[in-house]
C-alpha cells in the first residue's frame, strides 16, 4: 500500500474540549481506505459515523464496547465496507472501498487499535 495521501490530526472545533483525532487516507487507482482514530470522546460520537453509512449498519459483537459495520456491493465483485467501534473514550473507524479486504479483516485490525 502506498503512503497515505492525507493525514490530519490534532483538535478540531467539532470535537469536545480535550479530544484528539487522527485521520489517514490511502487512495489508489480504484481503491480508497480511510482510517480514523479519536481519543477522549464520548461513545455517542459513534453515531456521527453510522449516520454516514451508505446502507444500514449491523451490530458487531465482541469488538470494543460497541461496534457497527456496513457492506455495500460494488461492481467487479468488490465491496464498499466499513466498521466503527468504541472502547471507553476511544473510537476507531475504517472504511475500505473497492479493496479485497473483508469485514472480518477490518474488524481484526480495529481490535488492535482500540
N, C-alpha and C positions, 0 to 999 in steps of 0.2 A: 504494500500500500504506500502511496506517495506521502510526502509530508502534508500536514493539514494546510488548507488554503486560508483558513481563518481561525484565529484563536482570540477569544475575548475573555477578559477576566476582570476581577475587582468588583466593586459595589455598583449599584445602579439605583436610580431614583424609584424604580419599580419594585425593588426588593426592600424588605423591612430593615431597619437600622441594625447593623452588625452582621448582616447576611453577606455572603460572597458567592460568586458564581464563576465558573469557567466553562466555556463552550468551544468545542473544536469541530470544524467541518472538513471532511475529506471528500473530494469530488474528482471523479474520473470521467472518462468519455461517456459512460452511461450511468454509473452508479453515484450515489450520494450517501454519505454516512455522517450523522450529526451526533455528537456525544456532549451531554451537558451534566455538570455536577454543581449542585447548590448546597451550601452549608449554612447552618443557623437559620433555617426557615421552618415555619410550621408545616406539618404534614398536609394541611389543607391546600398548600400550593400545588399539590398533585393535580388538582382539578384544572389548573392553568394549562397543563399539558394534555390531559384527557379531553378537554374541550376542543382541542385542535386535531384530535384523531380524525382521519378521513372517513372512518367507519366506526360503528360502536365497538368499544373495548370489552375485553373479557377479563375477569379476575384471575390472577396468578397466585396460587397458594405456595407457601414455603419460600417466598422471596421477600426479604425485608419484613417490615410491619404491614405493608400493603403494597400491592403491585397490580398494574393493569397492562394488557397487551392488545395490539391490533395486528391484523394481517389483511392485506388487500392485494388480490392477484393482479399482476401486470401482464402485458403481452410477452411472449417469449419464454414463458414458464417461470419467470422470476416474480418476486413479490415486493411490495412496499410494507415493511414491518416495523413495529416499534414497541418498546417496553419502557414503562416509567415505574419506579419503585421508590419507596421511602423507608428509612430506618432512623428512628429518633428524629433529629432535625436535619437529616441529610436526604436529598432527593437526587437520583440519577436517572437520566433519560437517554435512550439510544434509539435513533431511527435509522434504518438501513433500507435504502431504495435501490431496487434493481441489482441486488447482490446475491450471491449464493448462500448467504448466512441464513440460518434457521432461527426461529423464535427461541428454541432451546439454547442455541449458542449465544444469542443476545442476552438471555436471562442468566446464563452462567457467567458471562463477562460482567454483567451488572452486579452479581453477587460478590465478585471480587472487589468492586469499587465501593460497596456500601459499608 
